[in-house]
Amino acid sequence: MDATTVGKLLQTKTSSKIWTVGPNALVYEALETMARHDVGALIVLDEGRVVGVFSERDYARKVILKGKSSRVARVKEMMATNVLYATSDMTVDDCMHLMTEKHVRHLPVMENDALIGIITIGDVVKRIIASQHHEIRQLEKYIRGTGL
């Protein structure tokens, strides 16, 4: 179990940049942004409000499989609109459970209706692994200290 908060996790991320796109942008433009910044999803903002998430999965399932063209389709036609989000006081475990249960890989982090970050499944897994390594080191120290 990892009780680290999302707020703490955001502080330790190597990149705190949030990549966004507008709902009226072409899917092609969104894909260019994702490729340029090596990210798997963009938060869709409309007048500063989070209105969706557009991911590589959305592209594969909603553009290609429906026979659409990324050069004419708009992000708003393809984005996920049922946006799940995290808050800074949620734990990493809370995020892992939410992401696993709802099959999402990206959670916008919201505070007072403002977007303050994004947590990915990769961030969560890295944090859980680091926590487990720490616990193992502590147990090893304990065992060496007790002579077991």
mmCIF file of the C-alpha atoms, coordinates in Angstrom:
data_MODEL
# 
_entry.id   MODEL 
# 
loop_
_atom_site.group_PDB 
_atom_site.id 
_atom_site.type_symbol 
_atom_site.label_atom_id 
_atom_site.label_alt_id 
_atom_site.label_comp_id 
_atom_site.label_asym_id 
_atom_site.label_entity_id 
_atom_site.label_seq_id 
_atom_site.pdbx_PDB_ins_code 
_atom_site.Cartn_x 
_atom_site.Cartn_y 
_atom_site.Cartn_z 
_atom_site.occupancy 
_atom_site.B_iso_or_equiv 
_atom_site.pdbx_formal_charge 
_atom_site.auth_seq_id 
_atom_site.auth_comp_id 
_atom_site.auth_asym_id 
_atom_site.auth_atom_id 
_atom_site.pdbx_PDB_model_num 
ATOM 1   C CA . MET A 1 1   ? 0.000   0.000   0.000   1.00 0.00 ? 1   MET A CA 1 
ATOM 2   C CA . ASP A 1 2   ? 1.273   3.476   -0.845  1.00 0.00 ? 2   ASP A CA 1 
ATOM 3   C CA . ALA A 1 3   ? -0.167  6.368   1.112   1.00 0.00 ? 3   ALA A CA 1 
ATOM 4   C CA . THR A 1 4   ? 1.852   8.952   -0.834  1.00 0.00 ? 4   THR A CA 1 
ATOM 5   C CA . THR A 1 5   ? -0.483  11.729  -1.935  1.00 0.00 ? 5   THR A CA 1 
ATOM 6   C CA . VAL A 1 6   ? -0.968  12.877  -5.493  1.00 0.00 ? 6   VAL A CA 1 
ATOM 7   C CA . GLY A 1 7   ? 0.250   16.315  -4.420  1.00 0.00 ? 7   GLY A CA 1 
ATOM 8   C CA . LYS A 1 8   ? 3.544   14.816  -3.246  1.00 0.00 ? 8   LYS A CA 1 
ATOM 9   C CA . LEU A 1 9   ? 3.802   12.712  -6.400  1.00 0.00 ? 9   LEU A CA 1 
ATOM 10  C CA . LEU A 1 10  ? 3.338   15.815  -8.567  1.00 0.00 ? 10  LEU A CA 1 
ATOM 11  C CA . GLN A 1 11  ? 6.220   17.497  -6.716  1.00 0.00 ? 11  GLN A CA 1 
ATOM 12  C CA . THR A 1 12  ? 8.569   14.623  -7.555  1.00 0.00 ? 12  THR A CA 1 
ATOM 13  C CA . LYS A 1 13  ? 7.666   14.207  -11.230 1.00 0.00 ? 13  LYS A CA 1 
ATOM 14  C CA . THR A 1 14  ? 10.514  15.010  -13.598 1.00 0.00 ? 14  THR A CA 1 
ATOM 15  C CA . SER A 1 15  ? 8.143   16.933  -15.858 1.00 0.00 ? 15  SER A CA 1 
ATOM 16  C CA . SER A 1 16  ? 5.293   18.980  -14.489 1.00 0.00 ? 16  SER A CA 1 
ATOM 17  C CA . LYS A 1 17  ? 4.217   20.291  -17.887 1.00 0.00 ? 17  LYS A CA 1 
ATOM 18  C CA . ILE A 1 18  ? 0.586   19.680  -18.804 1.00 0.00 ? 18  ILE A CA 1 
ATOM 19  C CA . TRP A 1 19  ? 0.007   19.362  -22.526 1.00 0.00 ? 19  TRP A CA 1 
ATOM 20  C CA . THR A 1 20  ? -3.424  20.494  -23.666 1.00 0.00 ? 20  THR A CA 1 
ATOM 21  C CA . VAL A 1 21  ? -5.439  20.899  -26.824 1.00 0.00 ? 21  VAL A CA 1 
ATOM 22  C CA . GLY A 1 22  ? -8.676  22.675  -27.680 1.00 0.00 ? 22  GLY A CA 1 
ATOM 23  C CA . PRO A 1 23  ? -11.793 20.731  -28.649 1.00 0.00 ? 23  PRO A CA 1 
ATOM 24  C CA . ASN A 1 24  ? -11.887 22.301  -32.116 1.00 0.00 ? 24  ASN A CA 1 
ATOM 25  C CA . ALA A 1 25  ? -8.306  21.354  -32.987 1.00 0.00 ? 25  ALA A CA 1 
ATOM 26  C CA . LEU A 1 26  ? -7.803  18.814  -35.724 1.00 0.00 ? 26  LEU A CA 1 
ATOM 27  C CA . VAL A 1 27  ? -6.957  15.321  -34.526 1.00 0.00 ? 27  VAL A CA 1 
ATOM 28  C CA . TYR A 1 28  ? -3.825  15.547  -36.668 1.00 0.00 ? 28  TYR A CA 1 
ATOM 29  C CA . GLU A 1 29  ? -2.656  18.620  -34.720 1.00 0.00 ? 29  GLU A CA 1 
ATOM 30  C CA . ALA A 1 30  ? -3.265  16.799  -31.446 1.00 0.00 ? 30  ALA A CA 1 
ATOM 31  C CA . LEU A 1 31  ? -1.233  13.815  -32.689 1.00 0.00 ? 31  LEU A CA 1 
ATOM 32  C CA . GLU A 1 32  ? 1.602   16.145  -33.690 1.00 0.00 ? 32  GLU A CA 1 
ATOM 33  C CA . THR A 1 33  ? 1.612   17.648  -30.194 1.00 0.00 ? 33  THR A CA 1 
ATOM 34  C CA . MET A 1 34  ? 1.641   14.214  -28.561 1.00 0.00 ? 34  MET A CA 1 
ATOM 35  C CA . ALA A 1 35  ? 4.506   13.060  -30.794 1.00 0.00 ? 35  ALA A CA 1 
ATOM 36  C CA . ARG A 1 36  ? 6.522   16.261  -30.267 1.00 0.00 ? 36  ARG A CA 1 
ATOM 37  C CA . HIS A 1 37  ? 6.280   15.970  -26.482 1.00 0.00 ? 37  HIS A CA 1 
ATOM 38  C CA . ASP A 1 38  ? 6.315   12.156  -26.287 1.00 0.00 ? 38  ASP A CA 1 
ATOM 39  C CA . VAL A 1 39  ? 3.048   11.900  -24.362 1.00 0.00 ? 39  VAL A CA 1 
ATOM 40  C CA . GLY A 1 40  ? 0.158   9.480   -24.766 1.00 0.00 ? 40  GLY A CA 1 
ATOM 41  C CA . ALA A 1 41  ? -2.684  11.892  -24.069 1.00 0.00 ? 41  ALA A CA 1 
ATOM 42  C CA . LEU A 1 42  ? -3.680  15.531  -24.029 1.00 0.00 ? 42  LEU A CA 1 
ATOM 43  C CA . ILE A 1 43  ? -6.103  17.245  -21.695 1.00 0.00 ? 43  ILE A CA 1 
ATOM 44  C CA . VAL A 1 44  ? -8.823  18.981  -23.705 1.00 0.00 ? 44  VAL A CA 1 
ATOM 45  C CA . LEU A 1 45  ? -9.528  22.494  -22.431 1.00 0.00 ? 45  LEU A CA 1 
ATOM 46  C CA . ASP A 1 46  ? -12.347 24.767  -23.518 1.00 0.00 ? 46  ASP A CA 1 
ATOM 47  C CA . GLU A 1 47  ? -12.066 28.290  -22.113 1.00 0.00 ? 47  GLU A CA 1 
ATOM 48  C CA . GLY A 1 48  ? -9.888  26.971  -19.290 1.00 0.00 ? 48  GLY A CA 1 
ATOM 49  C CA . ARG A 1 49  ? -12.269 24.141  -18.327 1.00 0.00 ? 49  ARG A CA 1 
ATOM 50  C CA . VAL A 1 50  ? -11.372 20.473  -18.660 1.00 0.00 ? 50  VAL A CA 1 
ATOM 51  C CA . VAL A 1 51  ? -13.890 19.016  -21.099 1.00 0.00 ? 51  VAL A CA 1 
ATOM 52  C CA . GLY A 1 52  ? -12.139 15.834  -22.160 1.00 0.00 ? 52  GLY A CA 1 
ATOM 53  C CA . VAL A 1 53  ? -9.039  13.746  -22.628 1.00 0.00 ? 53  VAL A CA 1 
ATOM 54  C CA . PHE A 1 54  ? -7.711  12.778  -26.054 1.00 0.00 ? 54  PHE A CA 1 
ATOM 55  C CA . SER A 1 55  ? -5.381  9.779   -26.084 1.00 0.00 ? 55  SER A CA 1 
ATOM 56  C CA . GLU A 1 56  ? -3.613  7.460   -28.485 1.00 0.00 ? 56  GLU A CA 1 
ATOM 57  C CA . ARG A 1 57  ? -6.306  4.932   -27.599 1.00 0.00 ? 57  ARG A CA 1 
ATOM 58  C CA . ASP A 1 58  ? -9.004  7.376   -28.720 1.00 0.00 ? 58  ASP A CA 1 
ATOM 59  C CA . TYR A 1 59  ? -7.160  7.833   -31.997 1.00 0.00 ? 59  TYR A CA 1 
ATOM 60  C CA . ALA A 1 60  ? -6.883  4.097   -32.610 1.00 0.00 ? 60  ALA A CA 1 
ATOM 61  C CA . ARG A 1 61  ? -10.438 3.263   -31.643 1.00 0.00 ? 61  ARG A CA 1 
ATOM 62  C CA . LYS A 1 62  ? -12.389 6.289   -32.768 1.00 0.00 ? 62  LYS A CA 1 
ATOM 63  C CA . VAL A 1 63  ? -10.532 7.654   -35.766 1.00 0.00 ? 63  VAL A CA 1 
ATOM 64  C CA . ILE A 1 64  ? -8.885  4.759   -37.547 1.00 0.00 ? 64  ILE A CA 1 
ATOM 65  C CA . LEU A 1 65  ? -11.497 2.081   -36.839 1.00 0.00 ? 65  LEU A CA 1 
ATOM 66  C CA . LYS A 1 66  ? -14.360 4.398   -37.827 1.00 0.00 ? 66  LYS A CA 1 
ATOM 67  C CA . GLY A 1 67  ? -12.671 5.222   -41.119 1.00 0.00 ? 67  GLY A CA 1 
ATOM 68  C CA . LYS A 1 68  ? -12.203 8.891   -40.271 1.00 0.00 ? 68  LYS A CA 1 
ATOM 69  C CA . SER A 1 69  ? -9.307  11.082  -41.332 1.00 0.00 ? 69  SER A CA 1 
ATOM 70  C CA . SER A 1 70  ? -7.161  12.759  -38.691 1.00 0.00 ? 70  SER A CA 1 
ATOM 71  C CA . ARG A 1 71  ? -6.744  15.748  -41.027 1.00 0.00 ? 71  ARG A CA 1 
ATOM 72  C CA . VAL A 1 72  ? -10.459 16.598  -40.946 1.00 0.00 ? 72  VAL A CA 1 
ATOM 73  C CA . ALA A 1 73  ? -11.778 15.094  -37.694 1.00 0.00 ? 73  ALA A CA 1 
ATOM 74  C CA . ARG A 1 74  ? -11.926 17.383  -34.662 1.00 0.00 ? 74  ARG A CA 1 
ATOM 75  C CA . VAL A 1 75  ? -10.691 16.430  -31.207 1.00 0.00 ? 75  VAL A CA 1 
ATOM 76  C CA . LYS A 1 76  ? -14.176 17.048  -29.753 1.00 0.00 ? 76  LYS A CA 1 
ATOM 77  C CA . GLU A 1 77  ? -15.543 14.242  -31.971 1.00 0.00 ? 77  GLU A CA 1 
ATOM 78  C CA . MET A 1 78  ? -13.015 11.704  -30.697 1.00 0.00 ? 78  MET A CA 1 
ATOM 79  C CA . MET A 1 79  ? -12.106 12.646  -27.112 1.00 0.00 ? 79  MET A CA 1 
ATOM 80  C CA . ALA A 1 80  ? -13.277 10.891  -23.976 1.00 0.00 ? 80  ALA A CA 1 
ATOM 81  C CA . THR A 1 81  ? -15.763 13.208  -22.286 1.00 0.00 ? 81  THR A CA 1 
ATOM 82  C CA . ASN A 1 82  ? -16.439 11.285  -19.090 1.00 0.00 ? 82  ASN A CA 1 
ATOM 83  C CA . VAL A 1 83  ? -13.306 12.647  -17.433 1.00 0.00 ? 83  VAL A CA 1 
ATOM 84  C CA . LEU A 1 84  ? -12.192 11.017  -14.223 1.00 0.00 ? 84  LEU A CA 1 
ATOM 85  C CA . TYR A 1 85  ? -9.777  13.071  -12.177 1.00 0.00 ? 85  TYR A CA 1 
ATOM 86  C CA . ALA A 1 86  ? -7.623  13.015  -9.076  1.00 0.00 ? 86  ALA A CA 1 
ATOM 87  C CA . THR A 1 87  ? -7.176  15.588  -6.338  1.00 0.00 ? 87  THR A CA 1 
ATOM 88  C CA . SER A 1 88  ? -3.915  16.392  -4.578  1.00 0.00 ? 88  SER A CA 1 
ATOM 89  C CA . ASP A 1 89  ? -5.047  14.732  -1.339  1.00 0.00 ? 89  ASP A CA 1 
ATOM 90  C CA . MET A 1 90  ? -5.812  11.368  -2.982  1.00 0.00 ? 90  MET A CA 1 
ATOM 91  C CA . THR A 1 91  ? -3.248  8.624   -2.436  1.00 0.00 ? 91  THR A CA 1 
ATOM 92  C CA . VAL A 1 92  ? -1.293  6.778   -5.088  1.00 0.00 ? 92  VAL A CA 1 
ATOM 93  C CA . ASP A 1 93  ? -3.242  3.662   -4.084  1.00 0.00 ? 93  ASP A CA 1 
ATOM 94  C CA . ASP A 1 94  ? -6.519  5.539   -4.649  1.00 0.00 ? 94  ASP A CA 1 
ATOM 95  C CA . CYS A 1 95  ? -5.328  6.440   -8.155  1.00 0.00 ? 95  CYS A CA 1 
ATOM 96  C CA . MET A 1 96  ? -4.197  2.893   -8.909  1.00 0.00 ? 96  MET A CA 1 
ATOM 97  C CA . HIS A 1 97  ? -7.593  1.510   -7.916  1.00 0.00 ? 97  HIS A CA 1 
ATOM 98  C CA . LEU A 1 98  ? -9.483  4.145   -9.911  1.00 0.00 ? 98  LEU A CA 1 
ATOM 99  C CA . MET A 1 99  ? -7.328  3.712   -13.005 1.00 0.00 ? 99  MET A CA 1 
ATOM 100 C CA . THR A 1 100 ? -7.529  -0.086  -12.844 1.00 0.00 ? 100 THR A CA 1 
ATOM 101 C CA . GLU A 1 101 ? -11.274 -0.189  -12.220 1.00 0.00 ? 101 GLU A CA 1 
ATOM 102 C CA . LYS A 1 102 ? -12.141 2.351   -14.924 1.00 0.00 ? 102 LYS A CA 1 
ATOM 103 C CA . HIS A 1 103 ? -9.452  1.286   -17.436 1.00 0.00 ? 103 HIS A CA 1 
ATOM 104 C CA . VAL A 1 104 ? -7.886  4.735   -17.781 1.00 0.00 ? 104 VAL A CA 1 
ATOM 105 C CA . ARG A 1 105 ? -4.221  5.611   -18.092 1.00 0.00 ? 105 ARG A CA 1 
ATOM 106 C CA . HIS A 1 106 ? -4.325  9.355   -17.471 1.00 0.00 ? 106 HIS A CA 1 
ATOM 107 C CA . LEU A 1 107 ? -5.909  11.326  -14.633 1.00 0.00 ? 107 LEU A CA 1 
ATOM 108 C CA . PRO A 1 108 ? -6.038  15.101  -14.686 1.00 0.00 ? 108 PRO A CA 1 
ATOM 109 C CA . VAL A 1 109 ? -5.369  16.478  -11.207 1.00 0.00 ? 109 VAL A CA 1 
ATOM 110 C CA . MET A 1 110 ? -7.892  19.128  -10.212 1.00 0.00 ? 110 MET A CA 1 
ATOM 111 C CA . GLU A 1 111 ? -7.918  21.520  -7.279  1.00 0.00 ? 111 GLU A CA 1 
ATOM 112 C CA . ASN A 1 112 ? -10.735 24.073  -6.824  1.00 0.00 ? 112 ASN A CA 1 
ATOM 113 C CA . ASP A 1 113 ? -11.907 23.484  -10.417 1.00 0.00 ? 113 ASP A CA 1 
ATOM 114 C CA . ALA A 1 114 ? -8.405  24.248  -11.748 1.00 0.00 ? 114 ALA A CA 1 
ATOM 115 C CA . LEU A 1 115 ? -6.148  21.815  -13.602 1.00 0.00 ? 115 LEU A CA 1 
ATOM 116 C CA . ILE A 1 116 ? -2.903  21.519  -11.621 1.00 0.00 ? 116 ILE A CA 1 
ATOM 117 C CA . GLY A 1 117 ? -1.305  18.412  -13.115 1.00 0.00 ? 117 GLY A CA 1 
ATOM 118 C CA . ILE A 1 118 ? -1.705  15.019  -14.684 1.00 0.00 ? 118 ILE A CA 1 
ATOM 119 C CA . ILE A 1 119 ? -0.962  11.583  -13.267 1.00 0.00 ? 119 ILE A CA 1 
ATOM 120 C CA . THR A 1 120 ? -0.291  8.672   -15.595 1.00 0.00 ? 120 THR A CA 1 
ATOM 121 C CA . ILE A 1 121 ? -0.378  4.966   -14.924 1.00 0.00 ? 121 ILE A CA 1 
ATOM 122 C CA . GLY A 1 122 ? 3.403   5.065   -15.405 1.00 0.00 ? 122 GLY A CA 1 
ATOM 123 C CA . ASP A 1 123 ? 3.744   7.631   -12.595 1.00 0.00 ? 123 ASP A CA 1 
ATOM 124 C CA . VAL A 1 124 ? 1.661   5.455   -10.294 1.00 0.00 ? 124 VAL A CA 1 
ATOM 125 C CA . VAL A 1 125 ? 3.550   2.247   -11.085 1.00 0.00 ? 125 VAL A CA 1 
ATOM 126 C CA . LYS A 1 126 ? 6.951   3.954   -10.621 1.00 0.00 ? 126 LYS A CA 1 
ATOM 127 C CA . ARG A 1 127 ? 5.872   5.292   -7.239  1.00 0.00 ? 127 ARG A CA 1 
ATOM 128 C CA . ILE A 1 128 ? 4.548   1.924   -6.058  1.00 0.00 ? 128 ILE A CA 1 
ATOM 129 C CA . ILE A 1 129 ? 7.758   0.188   -7.146  1.00 0.00 ? 129 ILE A CA 1 
ATOM 130 C CA . ALA A 1 130 ? 9.862   2.802   -5.324  1.00 0.00 ? 130 ALA A CA 1 
ATOM 131 C CA . SER A 1 131 ? 7.746   2.326   -2.199  1.00 0.00 ? 131 SER A CA 1 
ATOM 132 C CA . GLN A 1 132 ? 8.163   -1.458  -2.370  1.00 0.00 ? 132 GLN A CA 1 
ATOM 133 C CA . HIS A 1 133 ? 11.940  -1.121  -2.792  1.00 0.00 ? 133 HIS A CA 1 
ATOM 134 C CA . HIS A 1 134 ? 12.050  1.114   0.270   1.00 0.00 ? 134 HIS A CA 1 
ATOM 135 C CA . GLU A 1 135 ? 10.068  -1.407  2.323   1.00 0.00 ? 135 GLU A CA 1 
ATOM 136 C CA . ILE A 1 136 ? 12.379  -4.236  1.211   1.00 0.00 ? 136 ILE A CA 1 
ATOM 137 C CA . ARG A 1 137 ? 15.461  -2.213  2.239   1.00 0.00 ? 137 ARG A CA 1 
ATOM 138 C CA . GLN A 1 138 ? 13.910  -1.511  5.632   1.00 0.00 ? 138 GLN A CA 1 
ATOM 139 C CA . LEU A 1 139 ? 13.129  -5.201  6.145   1.00 0.00 ? 139 LEU A CA 1 
ATOM 140 C CA . GLU A 1 140 ? 16.669  -6.163  5.134   1.00 0.00 ? 140 GLU A CA 1 
ATOM 141 C CA . LYS A 1 141 ? 18.092  -3.694  7.693   1.00 0.00 ? 141 LYS A CA 1 
ATOM 142 C CA . TYR A 1 142 ? 15.778  -5.087  10.344  1.00 0.00 ? 142 TYR A CA 1 
ATOM 143 C CA . ILE A 1 143 ? 16.764  -8.680  9.585   1.00 0.00 ? 143 ILE A CA 1 
ATOM 144 C CA . ARG A 1 144 ? 20.487  -7.846  9.645   1.00 0.00 ? 144 ARG A CA 1 
ATOM 145 C CA . GLY A 1 145 ? 20.032  -5.975  12.915  1.00 0.00 ? 145 GLY A CA 1 
ATOM 146 C CA . THR A 1 146 ? 18.245  -8.852  14.643  1.00 0.00 ? 146 THR A CA 1 
ATOM 147 C CA . GLY A 1 147 ? 20.565  -11.558 13.332  1.00 0.00 ? 147 GLY A CA 1 
ATOM 148 C CA . LEU A 1 148 ? 17.689  -13.564 11.819  1.00 0.00 ? 148 LEU A CA 1 
# 
